[in-house]
């Protein structure tokens, strides 16, 4: 027993406190890392839908022909919506989950006289408004829609919570 005396003293002094501390700290650290991951995915999805709306607005402001004898016209709303869905698909975000925003297209303010009257249309749940007065001196296009995102953080109040991300982009027209 005298040879085990020093070892027993070491075991009694630590008493397994490291294991107990690890049992308390590791789940918390794991939850923080999991939260960072899911919030990062939410931010990535938000950036993707905003990029898709921006690409749709870029297509919408580009007139069909700048040198033709016939007057310029805006691209079809289906072309703009297709650009939005293609951009989302390229980033592996499901475009079938798009929610129309706003649910009824607004009556936008009109641009000055030579331009056509402002109008809004919905295609593939994407709201596209053309010839909108963005400021007193700028006219353009707005593209807007919403997208659902669901968190998966077990043992928290955010588990299975769905948030709605909104993409609403305005772009000055090339008139």
C-alpha positions as CSV (number, residue, x, y, z in Angstrom):
1,X,0.0,0.0,0.0
2,X,2.9,2.4,0.5
3,X,3.7,2.2,-3.2
4,X,0.2,3.2,-4.2
5,X,0.2,6.1,-1.8
6,X,1.5,8.8,-4.2
7,X,-0.9,7.7,-6.9
8,X,-3.9,7.7,-4.6
9,X,-3.0,11.2,-3.5
10,X,-3.0,12.4,-7.1
11,X,-6.4,10.8,-7.9
12,X,-7.9,12.2,-4.7
13,X,-6.7,15.7,-5.4
14,X,-8.1,16.0,-8.9
15,X,-11.2,14.1,-8.1
16,X,-12.3,13.9,-11.7
17,X,-13.2,17.6,-11.8
18,X,-11.9,18.0,-15.3
19,X,-14.4,15.4,-16.6
20,X,-17.2,17.2,-14.8
21,X,-16.2,20.5,-16.2
22,X,-15.9,19.1,-19.7
23,X,-19.3,17.5,-19.4
24,X,-20.7,21.0,-18.7
25,X,-18.6,23.1,-21.2
26,X,-18.5,20.8,-24.3
27,X,-22.3,20.8,-24.9
28,X,-22.4,24.6,-24.6
29,X,-19.4,25.0,-26.9
30,X,-21.0,22.6,-29.4
31,X,-24.3,24.6,-29.3
32,X,-22.4,27.8,-30.0
33,X,-20.6,26.3,-32.9
34,X,-23.9,24.9,-34.2
35,X,-25.5,28.3,-33.9
36,X,-22.7,29.9,-35.8
37,X,-23.1,27.4,-38.6
38,X,-26.9,27.9,-38.9
39,X,-26.8,31.7,-38.7
40,X,-24.0,31.6,-41.3
41,X,-26.3,29.6,-43.6
42,X,-29.1,32.1,-43.0
43,X,-26.8,34.9,-43.9
44,X,-25.6,33.0,-47.0
45,X,-29.2,32.4,-48.1
46,X,-30.1,36.1,-47.6
47,X,-27.1,37.1,-49.6
48,X,-28.1,34.7,-52.4
49,X,-31.7,35.9,-52.7
50,X,-30.5,39.5,-52.7
51,X,-28.0,38.6,-55.5
52,X,-30.8,36.9,-57.4
53,X,-33.1,39.9,-57.1
54,X,-30.2,42.2,-58.1
55,X,-29.6,40.1,-61.2
56,X,-33.3,40.2,-62.0
57,X,-33.3,44.0,-61.6
58,X,-30.3,44.3,-63.9
59,X,-32.0,42.4,-66.6
60,X,-35.2,44.4,-66.1
61,X,-33.5,47.8,-66.5
62,X,-31.7,46.8,-69.7
63,X,-33.9,47.9,-72.6
64,X,-34.4,45.6,-75.6
65,X,-32.7,47.7,-78.2
66,X,-30.8,51.0,-77.9
67,X,-30.2,51.6,-81.7
68,X,-33.4,50.2,-83.2
69,X,-36.0,52.5,-84.9
70,X,-38.8,51.0,-82.8
71,X,-39.1,52.3,-79.2
72,X,-37.3,50.5,-76.4
73,X,-39.3,48.2,-74.3
74,X,-38.6,46.5,-71.0
75,X,-37.9,42.8,-71.0
76,X,-40.8,40.5,-70.3
77,X,-41.5,39.8,-66.6
78,X,-41.0,36.1,-67.3
79,X,-37.5,36.8,-68.5
80,X,-36.8,38.7,-65.2
81,X,-38.3,36.0,-63.1
82,X,-36.3,33.3,-65.0
83,X,-33.1,35.2,-64.3
84,X,-34.0,35.3,-60.5
85,X,-34.7,31.5,-60.4
86,X,-31.6,30.7,-62.5
87,X,-29.4,32.7,-60.1
88,X,-30.9,31.0,-57.1
89,X,-30.5,27.5,-58.7
90,X,-26.8,28.3,-59.4
91,X,-26.3,28.8,-55.7
92,X,-28.3,25.7,-54.8
93,X,-31.2,27.6,-53.3
94,X,-34.6,26.2,-54.1
95,X,-36.5,28.8,-56.1
96,X,-39.8,26.9,-55.7
97,X,-40.0,28.2,-52.1
98,X,-40.3,31.8,-53.2
99,X,-43.1,33.7,-51.5
100,X,-44.7,36.6,-53.3
101,X,-43.9,40.0,-51.7
102,X,-45.9,42.1,-51.3
103,X,-49.0,39.9,-51.7
104,X,-50.7,42.5,-53.8
105,X,-48.5,44.6,-56.1
106,X,-48.3,48.2,-55.1
107,X,-49.3,51.2,-57.2
108,X,-45.8,52.7,-57.7
109,X,-45.2,56.4,-58.4
110,X,-44.8,57.2,-62.1
111,X,-41.7,58.6,-63.8
112,X,-41.8,61.9,-65.8
113,X,-43.8,62.2,-69.0
114,X,-42.0,60.7,-71.9
115,X,-41.7,57.4,-70.0
116,X,-44.5,54.9,-69.9
117,X,-46.8,54.7,-66.8
118,X,-45.4,52.6,-63.9
119,X,-46.7,49.1,-63.6
120,X,-46.2,46.1,-61.5
121,X,-46.6,42.4,-62.5
122,X,-46.0,39.1,-60.8
123,X,-44.2,36.2,-62.5
124,X,-43.2,33.0,-60.7
125,X,-44.1,34.8,-57.4
126,X,-41.5,37.5,-58.1
127,X,-43.0,41.1,-58.1
128,X,-41.5,43.3,-60.8
129,X,-42.4,47.0,-61.0
130,X,-41.2,48.9,-64.1
131,X,-40.9,52.7,-64.7
132,X,-41.0,53.5,-61.0
133,X,-39.9,56.9,-59.7
134,X,-37.1,55.8,-57.2
135,X,-36.2,59.4,-56.3
136,X,-37.2,62.8,-57.7
137,X,-34.6,62.4,-60.5
138,X,-34.2,58.7,-60.9
139,X,-36.6,56.2,-62.5
140,X,-36.1,52.4,-62.5
141,X,-37.2,49.0,-61.6
142,X,-38.0,47.2,-58.3
143,X,-37.8,43.4,-57.9
144,X,-39.1,41.9,-54.7
145,X,-39.9,38.5,-53.2
146,X,-39.6,36.6,-49.9
147,X,-37.9,33.4,-49.0
148,X,-38.4,31.1,-46.0
149,X,-35.5,29.9,-43.9
150,X,-35.7,27.3,-41.2
151,X,-33.3,26.9,-38.3
152,X,-32.3,23.5,-36.8
153,X,-30.9,24.2,-33.4
154,X,-31.9,21.4,-31.1
155,X,-32.5,22.2,-27.4
156,X,-33.1,25.9,-28.1
157,X,-36.1,28.1,-28.8
158,X,-34.9,28.5,-32.4
159,X,-35.3,24.8,-33.2
160,X,-37.6,24.4,-36.2
161,X,-38.3,28.1,-36.2
162,X,-39.0,29.6,-39.7
163,X,-38.0,33.2,-40.6
164,X,-38.9,35.0,-43.7
165,X,-36.1,36.7,-45.6
166,X,-37.0,39.6,-47.9
167,X,-35.3,40.6,-51.1
168,X,-36.3,44.0,-52.4
169,X,-34.0,45.6,-54.9
170,X,-34.3,48.9,-56.7
171,X,-32.2,49.7,-59.7
172,X,-32.0,52.9,-61.8
173,X,-33.1,52.5,-65.4
174,X,-31.1,53.0,-68.5
175,X,-33.5,55.3,-70.3
